[in-house]
Amino acid sequence: MRVETYGIYLRPKGSLAGTISSDTLFGALCWSIKELYGTAELEGILSKFRENPKFIISSAFPYLYRDSEKVRFFPKPLLPSLSSLQVDGLASESKGVRRGPQNVFVKRRAIVEVVEKEKPIRSVDYFSQRLFEEIVKGEIETESLFRRFVDRGVRDEDIEKIGNALITKGERVLINPDGEQRLFWGEVDVQRNEIDRLTGSTVEGRLFFTKETFFTRSFGGLWFILRTDDLEYIKPLLRYLEDTGIGGERTVGKGHFAIPLDEICKVEIPDSGKDANCFITLSRYIPLNDECAFEQRPLSYSLSSIRPKHESRLPGINHRIYKKMLRVFEIGSILPIQSRKEPGYYGQIVPVGINAEKAGWHVWHNGMTIPVFAKIRGDE
């Protein structure tokens, strides 16, 4: 059977505790397989996963919708900030800046203004699909992105900021044609009380805060990319996740979604074709030795050290709460191509623990990513 690429949409029923990364989704789908089809089925799938993966998934990203219109977002590629030469050139274009020693302070003020205007671009986490496609195909880079954001007006291609994302005006009008300012999703700090596990009561003076993400109903949600050759096998797993939730704090109502199966559709991931010189990660990524040429350019990445927790339902783990520490490339990382792999996935799953009740039953962590092949100049 042929491997196809699908978009899966999650419409929130409440708030979300944290983010839903590719490894979280992987674990959720694996537990669904275990509960619906049995442990032997899951072990068989995982034993063949490196050579013949049953499914490959991205992390979950926001999307906006109105009626039949959808605007999907992708992770912001980790493009470099404006260089000192670019900042100087943009500052020199500012009104009132002239050559000569008498304009030194005017020039410095103009440089500060350029740096301040770039901060909103650096602070976002997501780009709309149209912007993402332009970057992938090498049509825009850091400076042109900056100009379109600063000089925005009434053109469809002008760039606007909504929450922690950038979107073109044309895409925003599809969802919000009246132009009314609307917060489609946002993060808030929620105060919590520490619980004494012996007495079951709160600990006086021991408060802490957690972040929760809220979505505007009927406008915002999450979506992720799924690659599989057997969508019908995956659909019952998604229905199961509708009942159980995804991510942390599910037992107190966080991370619960409606997953409309009738909205699952094939999607095309942006691709620069034969001109590609790198790929952008859409999932947390643990590379194999021969996948990336780290001595080449372009190269821009975010590397995290994570120590995930074992699922509390897993028997035989006992007091061992944490898996072993892992180093992963985060979403949006730009990595040079060693060789273009088909059918379009990089990375591996790695063993991170052993179940004590059954010899040889390994606990796995997903480090496979769906790549977006891009053309990005190495000097940017």
N, C-alpha and C positions, 0 to 999 in steps of 0.2 A: 504493500500500500504506500501511497505517496505522502510524504510529510507536508502538512499544510500549516499556515500561520493564521492564528485566530486572535481576535480581540475579545476579552472577557470583561464584562462590566459589573461593578459592585455598587449598588445603590444603598447608602447607609441608612440604617434604622435608628442610629444614635451616634454618640461620639466614638472616637477611635483613640485608644491609648498607644501613643507612639506611631511608628510607621509600619508598613507591611513590606518587608524586603523579600527578595527572591528566596532566601533560605527559610524564612517564615512560611511562605506559600508552599515551598517544597515539603516542609515538615507536615503542614496541614493536609496536603494531598496524600502523603504517605500514610498518615494516620487514618484518613478516610478509606484508603485501600485495605488497611488492616481490619478496620471495623466492618466493612461491607463484604470483603472477599476473603479475609482470613490472613493469618501470619505467613503461611506458606506462600501465598500469592505475592505478598509484599517482598519476602525474601528472594523469591525467584526474579522479580523485577529488578531489585537492587543489585543482585549478583551480576546482571547483564547490563547494568546502566552505563558503564563506561564505554562499552562497544556499541550498544543498541539501546539508547535511552527511550523510555516509554513516553516521556514528555520533557520539554525544556520550557522554562518560564522566566519572565522578566520580574523585576520588582513592580509594585503597584504605583501608578502615577495618577494625578488628578485628571478628571475630564469634566467638561460642562455640557449640558444638553438643554434644548428647548424644542419641544415637539419631536420632530424627526432629525433635527440638526444636532450634531455633536462636534465639539472641539476637543481633541485629545492633546495632552501634554506629555513631553518627554523630559528626561533629566537634562539639566543644563550641562552642555559639554564644558569641560574644564579648560576653556580657552584662557590664555594669559591675560593679565590686565594690560592696560595701555602702557607702552614703553615710555621712557623719559623723553625720547625724541618725539613720539606721537603727542604726548602731553604738551611739550613745548610748541609743537606746530599748531595744535588746536588752540592753545593760549594766544599765540601770535595772531590768529584770525579774529580774536575778540575785538569788539568795537573799542576804540580808544587806545589800543596798544600800538605804539610807534617805536621805531628804532631810536637808540640814543640813551645816554646815562640818566637823563631826567625822567625816563619812563621805567626805571628798574622796579620801583614799587608797584606801578600799575601792572607790569608783567607778572610779578610775583602773585598779586591778587588774582590775576586771570588764571594762573596755574592752579592756585588753590580752588578756584571755581570749577575748573575742569575735573579735578580730582573728586570734589564733592558731588558733581553731577554723575560721575561714574559709579559712585557707591551703590545706588539702587540696582544697577546691573550686576554688580558683584554679589549683592546680598540675596538674589533670588536663587531658587532651587530648580525651577522648571522653565522650559521654553515651549511655546505652542508648536503644533506640528509644522505649520508653515515656516516659522523661524528655524526650527530644527532642520527641516529639509534644505533650506538655503545654506545653512552652515555645512551640512553633510556634503553638498554638491560644490562647495568652495565658492559660492556666490557672494557671501559676506564673511567678514572677519571682525576682529575686535573694534577697529576704528569705525568702520561703516555701521556696525551695530550701535555704537555710541552716537554717531551723527543722526541716525534715524530715530533714536530715543529722545535726544535733546531737541531736535528740530521738528518734532512731531506736530501735526496739524490736522488736516481733514482727509489726507490720502489713506486709502485702504492699507497700504504697506507700512504706514507709520506704526511705531512700536509704543505700546502702553504697558503699564505695570498694574497687575491686579494681585493683591496678596503677595505671595512669594513666587510669582511667576511673571514672565513677559509674554505678551500676546500682540498680534497685529490688530490694528483697528478694524479691518475687514472681518476678522474672526470674532472679535468681541461683539460687533454689530449683529452677527448671526444669532447670538445668544441673548443679547441685551440691546435690541434695536432702539429703545427709547432714550438710551444714553444715561439713564439714571444710575448714580453710583450705587453699587451693590457689592457686598462682601460675599463671595461665593463659598469660600472656606477660610478658616483661620484657626490659629492655635491660641489656647488660653492656659494659664497656670491655675491648677486646681489644688487647694489646700487639703492635706490629708493628715490624719492622726496616726502616730505609731502605736501598734497594738502589742501589749505584753502577752506573749504566747502562753505563759503559765496561768495568768489570771483571766485572760480574755478581755481585759479592760484596756482603755487608752492610757498611754504613759503621759503624765502631766509635763507640759513644756516641750514635748518632743513632736514638733510639727515638721512636715516637709511638703514640698510641692512637686507635682507631676504635670507634664504637658498632655493636653488632650486636644484633638483636632475635631472641629465641628464643621459640618457642611450645611449649606442652605438647601433645604428640601426642594425638590423639583427643579434644581438647577445644577447641583454638583455631586460628584461621586468619585470613585476610583476605577481604574481599569488596568489590566495587565495583559501581556502578550503570551500566548501559549502556542508552542509548536508540538504537533503530534500527528501520527498517522492513524489515530483511532479516537476521534472526537466522541463517539458514542460511549466509549469506555469511560471517558472523563466526566460526562454529564451527570451520572449518579453521584460522583464524588462532589461536584459542585452543589447539588441538591442537599447532600449531607452537610456541607459547610454552611449552607443557609440556616440549618438548625443549630449547629454547634458554635458558629462564629469563627473568626480568624484573628490571631494575635493575642496580646496579653489582656488579662482581666475580663475574659469572656464570661465568667460566672457572675459578674456584677453588671453585665449588659453592654460592655464595650466590644467593639469590633464585630457587630452583627450587621449583616447586609442582606438585601434581596439581590439575587443573582438571576436576572431574567434570561432564561436559556434561549428564548426566541430572538434575543438581540445579539447572540453570538454570531459573528460574521468573519469572513476572511479579511485580513488586512495586509497591506503592502508596507513593508518597512522601508524607509528612505535608503537609497543606495547610490553611490557615485559610480558604480560599475568598474570598468577597467582602469579608471583614473584613480582609484582608491589607493592611498598610501598608509592608511591607519584604520583602526576601528574604535568605535565608542561603545563602552559597556552599558548594557541595560539591566544587568544583574550583578550581584556581588560575585567576584571572580577570583578563583584560585587557579593559576595557569599551569599547564604542563610545560616541560622544559623547552620544547621546540616551537612554541606558539608565538612568542613575541621577540622582536629584535630590540632589546632595551638600549643598545648602544646607538640606535638610529633616532631620527626625528621624523615627525613630531612626537613628543612624549610629554604628557601632562596627566598626572594621576593623583588620586587621594588613596592613601594606604591606611587601613585601620587594623588595629589589633582587637579581636573580639574573643570573648569566652562565653559562648552560648550556654544556656541551661538545658539540662535534660528535661524532657517532658515528664511531669509528675506521674502520669499514668504508666510509665515504662517500668515493668517489674524487674527486680534484680539490681536496680541502681542503688537502692537503700539511701545512705546519707550522701552519696556523691551527687551533689546538685549540679556542678558545672562540668561541661565537656572540656577537653584540652584547648589551649589557646591557639587561635588561628590568625594568620595575616591575610587580609583580603583586599582586593582593589574595589573601591566603591563605584557606584553607578556614575556615569558621566566621564569616567577616565578615558583618556585618549592614548592609545597604545599603537606603536608601529607594527605593521604586518610582517611576520616572518614568511608565512605562506597562507594563502586564502583557503580556508577549510569549508567544505560543503558536507552536509546540508545546512550549515550556518549555525554552529555552536562551538564554543571554545571552553576549556576548563575541564574540571573533574569533580567527582564526589570523593570525599576522603573519609576514612574511618576515624572516629573521635572517641570511641569507647567500646567496651565489651559488656554485654549483658551477663551478669553473674550466674543466672539460673540456666543458661543454655550455652554450652561451649561453642565458640565460633560464631555466635550471633553478634555481629558488629553493629554499632550505632554509626550512621553516616551523616555527613554534613555536605550540603550542596554548594559547589563552587563553580557551576557551569553558567555561562553567560550567553545571551543572544547578542551577537555583535551587529553594529551598524557600520558598514564599510564606508569610509568618508575620505574626502580629499581636503586636507588641511595643510597649508604651507608650513614648512618646518621652521621658518624664521619668524612666525607669528607668536 
